[in-house]
Amino acid sequence: MCEENETQVNEIHLLGFRGLYKYKAPLFIVFLLTYTLILGGNLIIILLVSAMDHLKTPMFFFLKHLSIADVLLTTCVVPMMLHIILLNEVTLPLWGCILQLYCFGIFGFTQSFIISIMSYDRYLAICHPLRYSSVMVPDLCLQLVIGSWCLLIVLASSEFLVVIQFKFCGINYIDHFFCDFGPTMELATSDISSLMLHDFVDSILVMLFPLTLIIFTYFCIFFTILKISSANSKRKAFSTCSSHLTIVCLYYGTVIAVYMTSSEERTSNINKYRSLLYIVVTPLLNPFIYSLRNHEIKRALRKVLTNVYNSILYHLQTFSDNLFIVSCINEGNDEEYRNTISDFVKWSESNNLVINVEKTKEMLFLKRNNMAAGPIRINRREIDQVNTYKYLVVHIHDRLEWRTNIDWLCKEAMTSLHLLRKRRSFQISTLVLKIFYQTMMASVLFYAVVCWGGGLNSREKNRLNKVMRRAQSTIGETLHPLEEVWQTGCLRKLDAITKN
């Protein structure tokens, strides 16, 4: 409890930027634009790394979590700072101020661990490249990141439990734009020596230990690069860690400038403006450092922008390929035939499907003299009428003759037969030859055999059987003849139809 002549503090007044009230509008616009850029840049990094397969590597996984920490840190402080700029000052409940201090500690110092993990990743990639893929497996990366967050939550919670037991009496204003540790603890009327010792030990764990690891890894990296004889290889090795080294200098430089100063400077207005360096400047520059200096990020961003541009340009349209529109012309009346085509064109337009008119063909099967239908037009362009058409590697004739298709099959099969004989000359086993036949020859010879196998004349059947007999003599085992393959395929198709 507070003494009789003191008032217990239940609310904290944040005074913000005193003396700059006349620049309220420019300050608000600048910080709002900066916050928007921070959110945009870091969210782009998060989404790119999450969506692009070629960015699913340990380095970019850690970069994603660094961006998450940046977004959370700035969101913890900047919206309130904008509120203060508009209203000149803001009143917070005491518990709200301590909660902001708690979140700020977690989000701010998690970056220190993630940056040190990234330096270890660069150390393995440059100093031990052969072991890199076996050590930096996805499970280890996830464990390192989760361990960093959990450790910071535990450390911050231990301080939080101590702070909420303090008494705050008398003065209830802070000359700052957020509840920073130093200015907030100055309001406490309890003995804070135990907390300061606790904070000193935590600072060694969250700042000194990671910084020592970073310095050690970069010493190893530096001496490893010096041993590389090729100047081009040296340049590539330096370029792989230049972006990370820039972030290290930026982060630790700003933290040292703010917190490793004398107590007098720490409570001055100068330190308040220094805080903007790691709250606003560092999160703003991090995504630009990686996007401007990293080819993979630039390539991923270029791909996304191209896809978005094409989606806007073509209204998310795709092509309706490999489609057959079937209708009848009855006794020379082609009205139903034309209505079917017109309905399909309208359906394609309503579903954002583009009909490639140049590739679209018309074929009249079993055409009679009274089937002299006029030309079909789609999008004011006349459709070509053809006698033969290759649809999914099957050559179809308007009289349902299969000579063209058999010519193509025999030509492809003879090429595979030549390769089969070459393999036989190398004394390859019969089993391997049979597998080659099934994958390279039979898959071509009997493709869609259910459709055309029953319409062959004796000459066409003999041509295919002749090719199969040659393959059979090469392999040395009996193969299924064409008639048997066709009948088996028809029975399977019939069975599937009856089941449906």
JOQUIMO-V975227 format. One record per helix or strand of 3 or more residues. SS is the DSSP state (H for helix, E for strand). FROM is the first residue (numbers start at 1). LEN is the number of residues. Records with the same first field share a line. If there is no record, write none. Layout:
# JOQUIMO-V975227
SS: FROM-LEN  FROM-LEN
This chain:
# JOQUIMO-V975227
E: 11-4  90-4  388-4  394-4
H: 21-31  53-3  58-30  94-34  129-7  138-26  181-5  193-34  231-29  263-4  269-25  295-19  335-16  403-23  430-16  449-7  458-18  482-18
